[in-house]
Amino acid sequence: MPYTVDLNTVIAMFPEYSFIGPLTPSEQKAAFHVKDKAGVDLCLKLIAPNYERDRLDREILALQAIDNAGVVKLVEYTFSSKPGSWRHYIVEEFIEGQDLQGSIIAGKPWLAKAVAGFFAKLCDGLTALRDKEIVHRDLKPANIRVRPDGSPAIIDFGLARHLALPDLTQTAAGADIGTPRYFAPEQFEGTKHDIDHRTDLFALGIIMYEALTGESPFFNAGMTTRAQLQQAVCHSRDHLIKTSFIQLDPRWCTLLSRLLEQERAKRPADAAQVANILRKLGGI
Amino acid sequence: MRRGVWHQCGNRSQKLVEEQLLLGAGVGVILSPRDLSRDGAIAYAKRYRTAGADVLIDQQFFVPDFTNAQCGTYPISKFRTSVSALNKISDQDLIDFQNELRIDHVAFKASAMIAPAVVYEAGRADIVQLNSRLFNAAKAVASELSIPIYATVVLGKSVTSSDQTMQSTLSQATASNCDGWYFGFEFEEERIPSVRDTIRRCCAAGLTLACTGKPALHAYAGPMGLLSFGFGATGVGIGHSQNLWQFTRDRWAPPSGEGGGGHAPPRYFSKPLWGTIVYPDETTQLPLTLRNQIWSPSPFNTPVTSGLPWSRWDANKHLVYVLAQQYSLMAAETDPRKNAKAAIALLDGAVNLHAAIRQANVFLTDKTNVYQANWKLALEDLLSNNSADFDFLELLR
């Protein structure tokens, strides 16, 4: 259930901003497009009262550490609790444009050159995360904004994990959080120790596959249970024999099959390596 | 990481290595505390650099509680303790560990840092965590010194015995954000590993590391280095001593007896046989035509063709020289598939030559004819089963 706050309430809480309108909320955050006094567009996110502070701190830490056009920028984080006044919010760069979700359309594959260009830049953002030992863990089209110039920005670090810090997940296994459609095998069947930067590369592979072929490598409309998806992601090789896949340039097949390897050791070493390949394939 | 032959110094081999470098054989040297006191090693490192080689120090924490008189001259030896004790190393001690690494690498003017690590074993999450911790500590120092950091991946027998264990261990070991790999394999006890499946599995593991796009140095390769450039390695570690021909914990076991082969006759390393033959006991038994076929040129084997006495040290030098020449040829070819095919051709010739020797009723005492056929089959398996890996390497080139 998304966390929502009435617009009039929030306008009263934040007189320093002009409110343009609400944005798509998540379970943990209500989001609004605002302008500050200088007229700069920003994204104001109010934190749900039940949101884990530790996890939010991680998100803030992750965002503060990164300065890359491929990753949304943090502008401000405030937590203040006074009698009669309680404010807990973050302000991020407002990214004009839309989610990638609107551009990944079943049956409408992108041109290979467009895929190479867009995903090479997306890999630059993932490389910035890798450099800071951060795993996003929920990379999906809805968490990738497309700027007006067509370049991507990764958003929503609510599930990000900092590999150099102890994990916050309380469950025994701890790998199973995120969005199953973009899960890597280790998110279905592994433990939290199995999650690393290559988990994001698997999600990247799924999104890239969707963009290039116009269909998901694993998910299909006939699936009714999570177990079916898990079986496909963890054990099936059918995505390598789909017609839309085998018709691709063999170099794309090599790259995609590598990104979608079930063993992490077999995936590309990191996003920088993928970016290099994509630039050889025509990406800018 | 320079591409080519890296001399892996063992006991009493420092001068031999220098001589090889001056002959143009080799691009680097790997020193280790087990074999030479710190002051001596620093002096040799300087001489090796003068001879044009890069220098690395392998701190050899593989059997972490091993120590000897030479090891004791390195301040880092205070951290030589059991795996369980290392697992409990405090953050403060880790800072001290980093200081010792820093001091050694500055003194040796090492071209890169090999992160200390213990041998990976199946199902040992504690070792994965320990190695990760040691790697991160070493990486911070390497970064401060502006030298590359190589993650050490030495896979124990419990790992090399199954495909699934190998891949899952590699998934954990390759999580490190390193600049290159320093890797080796432990096999079942054999003078030279010969089990086809195990060889194929280790080649596949080497190929997986090469597919990371980072340079990979196959340590403790010895004659097996013939396969290394065929699975995408950048460098191959060689030495004359048999305890450097594969990763073996015997190297760190307490010495028993004289060692070094006692008064045994020299072994002649033949490139066409890709193995050794006892000189002169066995070579003189060969018919002249076969004898002519096994010779390999080197600056150290002049007496051999005349049947004159030959020293074991010259035999050692000959071995290292012949290996280095062959590996340098392969290093000049950057296409792993071509290198694999070249190795297969050489091994095929060796199998045929060994068959001819058997037909001449000469039986080699060291059983040095038991592995060539399986190495060849393992490489053929690799080329057919791992074509996707080779394709990916091609995409990276």
Interface residues (C-beta under 8 A of the other chain):
Chain A: R130 E133 A164 H193 D194 D196 H197 R198 P250 R251 T254 L255 S257 R258 E263 R264 A265 K266 P268 A269 D270 Q273 N276 I277 K280
Chain B: A125 V128 N136 Q167 S168 L170 S171 Q172 A173 T174 A175 N177 T208 C211 T212 G213 K214 A388 D389 D391 F392 L395 L396
